């Protein structure tokens, strides 16, 4: 239910409070289900392995990660944020590298400005029931551009929910990157009238750029 109180977020006794679109929301605390999917197991395994690898670094190597992490901030919560720890930065970088099949690193990457990608639209076509999803490009996306997707939703949905990593973008052909196989393998073929959300972001050395979000409706067959 909506409440009037000081700004807050998190667990309080048997309730959970969080900011909603129109104010604070408080609900009964519920332990979420844990389906323990293959994707979940993979992510957890990566987190464990990177934490163990960080512990195996030399003191000088850990100091280098701590120093580099001091220039980065955590995601703001209630208007507050702080510097990342060396472990957090190491995990962030190496889990991103593992996700795209790149080797992990023991030396922190140089902080670089990852530019906006040359991608401007998601196009969905339906040729007699053959659904095709393509991203329109205005240039060649850089190597290791990451592709994310959300399970298809009703047409009225206007926000990407729980995006999952689908892989890396292939080189464009005639100004388009065909992402149909990646999307269908993860979420199945979206039905006519459904809304599809996808996201893309550049990556370099384990650092990730700003995500661009695109959506489109699946049209009726032509």
Secondary structure in CASP SS format (residue, H / E / C, confidence):
PFRMAT SS
TARGET T0000
AUTHOR 0000-0000-0000
METHOD secondary structure of the structure
MODEL  1
X C 1.00
X E 1.00
X E 1.00
X C 1.00
X C 1.00
X C 1.00
X C 1.00
X C 1.00
X C 1.00
X E 1.00
X E 1.00
X E 1.00
X C 1.00
X C 1.00
X E 1.00
X E 1.00
X E 1.00
X E 1.00
X E 1.00
X E 1.00
X C 1.00
X C 1.00
X E 1.00
X E 1.00
X E 1.00
X E 1.00
X E 1.00
X E 1.00
X C 1.00
X C 1.00
X C 1.00
X C 1.00
X C 1.00
X C 1.00
X C 1.00
X C 1.00
X C 1.00
X H 1.00
X H 1.00
X H 1.00
X H 1.00
X H 1.00
X H 1.00
X H 1.00
X H 1.00
X H 1.00
X H 1.00
X H 1.00
X H 1.00
X H 1.00
X H 1.00
X H 1.00
X H 1.00
X H 1.00
X H 1.00
X C 1.00
X C 1.00
X C 1.00
X H 1.00
X H 1.00
X H 1.00
X H 1.00
X H 1.00
X H 1.00
X H 1.00
X H 1.00
X H 1.00
X H 1.00
X H 1.00
X C 1.00
X C 1.00
X C 1.00
X E 1.00
X C 1.00
X C 1.00
X C 1.00
X E 1.00
X C 1.00
X C 1.00
X E 1.00
X C 1.00
X C 1.00
X E 1.00
X C 1.00
X C 1.00
X H 1.00
X H 1.00
X H 1.00
X H 1.00
X H 1.00
X H 1.00
X H 1.00
X H 1.00
X H 1.00
X H 1.00
X H 1.00
X H 1.00
X H 1.00
X H 1.00
X C 1.00
X C 1.00
X C 1.00
X C 1.00
X C 1.00
X C 1.00
X C 1.00
X C 1.00
X C 1.00
X C 1.00
X C 1.00
X C 1.00
X C 1.00
X C 1.00
X C 1.00
X C 1.00
X C 1.00
X C 1.00
X C 1.00
X E 1.00
X E 1.00
X E 1.00
X E 1.00
X E 1.00
X E 1.00
X E 1.00
X E 1.00
X E 1.00
X C 1.00
X C 1.00
X E 1.00
X E 1.00
X E 1.00
X E 1.00
X E 1.00
X E 1.00
X E 1.00
X E 1.00
X C 1.00
X C 1.00
X C 1.00
X C 1.00
X C 1.00
X C 1.00
X C 1.00
X C 1.00
X E 1.00
X E 1.00
X E 1.00
X E 1.00
X C 1.00
X C 1.00
X C 1.00
X E 1.00
X C 1.00
X C 1.00
X C 1.00
X C 1.00
X C 1.00
X C 1.00
X C 1.00
X C 1.00
X C 1.00
X C 1.00
X E 1.00
X E 1.00
X E 1.00
X E 1.00
X E 1.00
X C 1.00
X C 1.00
X C 1.00
X C 1.00
X E 1.00
X C 1.00
X C 1.00
X E 1.00
X E 1.00
X E 1.00
X C 1.00
X H 1.00
X H 1.00
X H 1.00
X H 1.00
X H 1.00
X H 1.00
X H 1.00
X H 1.00
X C 1.00
X C 1.00
X C 1.00
X C 1.00
X C 1.00
X C 1.00
X C 1.00
X E 1.00
X E 1.00
X E 1.00
X E 1.00
X E 1.00
X E 1.00
X E 1.00
X C 1.00
X E 1.00
X E 1.00
X C 1.00
X C 1.00
X E 1.00
X E 1.00
X C 1.00
X C 1.00
X C 1.00
X E 1.00
X E 1.00
X E 1.00
X E 1.00
X E 1.00
X E 1.00
X C 1.00
X C 1.00
X C 1.00
X C 1.00
X C 1.00
END
